[in-house]
């Protein structure tokens, strides 16, 4: 895992059951992602956790011309990470990146996020020598999909974590189509067992 990183995408209260834009069964990713986080941290591999961090007024929202209800507004409880997500924020290899702060952009991809409003995610990954990203979270057919596709476009290897992601499925089978698109673009698909076996093999 010397050149690997985990990207945890938008596991926030508003995307989990009871939230403003709940992904069906969205909180089911939390215990699985906790296992991934633990595995990467134990090996000293970086973990990046992205979050939607929208202003109250954004063209991303239905009220202002977008397609989504208001969600993940900066500083609200809905924008907080799920309370059971075990992100050791004081660990040196764990980094929170924020996206969607610009009211003029949708910012689905974690690669539109920045570390401390300054360093783009791709740059932060390269600074740490990362070549291969493992991506899971919410939602398969939007932010996870966009993150995987952008990772590939930026020259990283990308693995979609099938057991740690759930989809919105505004249209039936959106998530299946998203996975097919990621694979066609060059992504791998894996589960925790496969990732752990791969890590032991290194």
C-alpha positions in Angstrom: 0.0 0.0 0.0 3.0 2.3 -0.3 1.5 4.2 -3.1 -2.2 3.8 -2.2 -4.8 6.1 -0.7 -8.4 5.7 0.4 -11.0 8.3 -0.6 -14.1 8.2 1.6 -16.7 10.2 -0.3 -19.4 12.3 1.4 -20.5 10.0 4.3 -22.5 12.9 5.8 -25.7 13.0 7.8 -27.8 14.5 5.0 -27.0 11.6 2.7 -27.9 9.0 5.3 -31.4 7.8 6.4 -33.2 10.8 8.0 -31.2 13.3 6.2 -32.2 16.0 3.7 -31.0 13.9 0.7 -30.9 10.4 2.0 -29.4 7.6 0.0 -31.3 4.4 0.5 -29.4 2.2 2.9 -26.7 4.9 2.9 -25.6 4.3 6.5 -24.8 0.7 5.6 -21.5 1.9 4.2 -20.3 3.1 7.5 -19.1 -0.1 9.2 -17.5 -1.3 6.0 -15.7 2.0 5.5 -14.5 1.8 9.1 -12.7 -1.4 8.3 -11.1 0.2 5.2 -10.1 3.2 7.2 -8.5 1.0 9.9 -6.6 -1.0 7.3 -5.2 2.0 5.5 -4.3 3.8 8.7 -2.5 0.7 10.1 -0.4 0.6 7.0 0.4 4.3 7.1 -1.5 4.9 3.9 -3.3 8.3 3.5 -7.1 8.5 4.0 -8.9 11.5 2.4 -12.5 12.1 3.5 -14.5 14.4 1.2 -17.5 16.4 2.3 -20.1 18.5 0.5 -19.7 22.0 2.1 -22.3 24.1 0.3 -23.3 27.7 1.1 -26.9 28.2 1.9 -27.5 29.7 -1.5 -26.1 27.6 -4.4 -27.2 26.8 -7.9 -26.7 23.2 -6.9 -30.0 23.4 -5.0 -33.5 23.1 -6.5 -34.5 26.4 -5.0 -31.9 28.2 -7.1 -32.1 26.2 -10.4 -30.5 22.9 -9.5 -32.1 19.5 -9.1 -31.4 18.7 -5.4 -33.0 19.7 -2.1 -30.9 21.9 0.2 -28.3 19.7 1.9 -24.9 19.7 3.5 -24.9 23.4 4.2 -21.7 24.6 5.9 -21.8 24.4 9.7 -25.1 22.4 9.9 -25.6 19.0 11.5 -26.5 17.7 8.1 -23.1 18.5 6.8 -21.3 16.6 9.6 -19.9 13.1 9.0 -22.0 10.2 10.1 -21.5 9.9 13.9 -20.4 6.3 13.6 -17.8 6.9 10.9 -14.5 6.4 12.6 -12.2 9.0 11.1 -9.2 9.4 13.4 -8.9 13.1 12.5 -5.8 13.6 14.6 -3.9 10.9 12.7 -1.3 12.5 10.4 -2.4 10.5 7.4 -6.1 11.4 7.6 -7.2 14.5 5.7 -10.6 16.1 5.3 -11.3 17.9 2.0 -14.2 20.1 1.2 -16.1 20.6 -2.0 -19.1 22.6 -3.3 -18.3 25.8 -1.4 -18.5 27.7 -4.7 -22.2 28.6 -5.2 -21.7 28.4 -9.0 -20.6 24.7 -9.1 -22.2 21.3 -8.4 -18.9 19.7 -7.3 -19.8 16.1 -7.4 -16.2 14.8 -7.6 -13.8 14.8 -4.6 -11.2 16.0 -7.1 -13.0 19.3 -7.0 -12.3 19.4 -3.3 -9.4 21.2 -1.6 -7.3 20.7 1.5 -7.8 23.8 3.6 -9.4 25.7 0.7 -6.1 25.8 -1.0 -4.5 22.5 -2.2 -6.5 20.5 -4.8 -7.0 16.9 -4.0 -4.9 15.7 -7.0 -2.0 17.8 -5.8 -2.3 16.6 -2.2 -2.3 12.9 -3.5 0.8 13.5 -5.6 2.6 15.2 -2.7 2.2 11.9 -0.8 3.4 9.8 -3.7 -0.1 8.2 -4.3 -0.6 6.4 -7.5 -3.7 4.3 -6.8 -6.9 5.4 -5.1 -9.6 3.3 -3.6 -12.9 5.0 -3.6 -16.1 4.3 -1.6 -19.0 6.2 0.0 -22.1 8.1 -1.2 -23.4 8.0 -3.8 -22.3 5.4 -6.3 -24.1 7.0 -9.2 -23.0 10.6 -8.5 -20.1 11.7 -6.3 -18.4 8.3 -6.1 -18.7 7.8 -9.9 -17.4 11.3 -10.6 -14.5 10.8 -8.2 -13.4 7.6 -9.8 -13.7 9.0 -13.3 -11.7 12.1 -12.4 -9.0 10.0 -10.7 -8.5 8.1 -13.9 -8.5 11.3 -16.0 -5.8 12.7 -13.6 -3.6 9.6 -14.2 -4.3 7.6 -11.1 -5.2 4.0 -10.9 -8.7 3.7 -9.4 -10.6 1.0 -7.6 -14.3 1.3 -6.9 -15.2 -0.3 -3.5 -18.4 -2.1 -4.2 -19.2 -3.1 -0.7 -18.6 0.4 0.7 -20.9 2.4 -1.7 -24.6 2.9 -2.2 -26.5 4.7 -4.9 -29.3 7.2 -5.2 -30.9 5.6 -8.3 -33.1 8.5 -9.4 -33.7 6.2 -12.4 -33.7 2.4 -12.0 -30.3 0.9 -12.5 -28.4 4.2 -12.3 -25.8 2.6 -10.0 -25.3 -0.4 -12.3 -24.8 1.9 -15.2 -22.4 4.0 -13.2 -20.3 0.9 -12.3 -20.2 -0.2 -15.9 -19.0 3.3 -16.9 -16.3 3.3 -14.3 -15.1 -0.1 -15.4 -15.1 0.9 -19.1 -13.0 3.9 -18.2 -10.4 1.6 -16.6 -11.4 1.3 -13.0 -11.1 -1.9 -11.0 -13.9 -3.2 -8.7 -13.0 -4.7 -5.3 -14.3 -5.6 -1.9 -12.7 -5.4 1.6 -11.4 -9.0 1.5 -9.7 -8.4 -1.9 -8.1 -5.2 -0.8 -6.9 -6.7 2.5 -5.4 -9.7 0.6 -3.7 -7.3 -1.9 -2.3 -5.3 1.0 -0.8 -8.4 2.6 0.7 -9.4 -0.8 2.7 -6.2 -0.9 
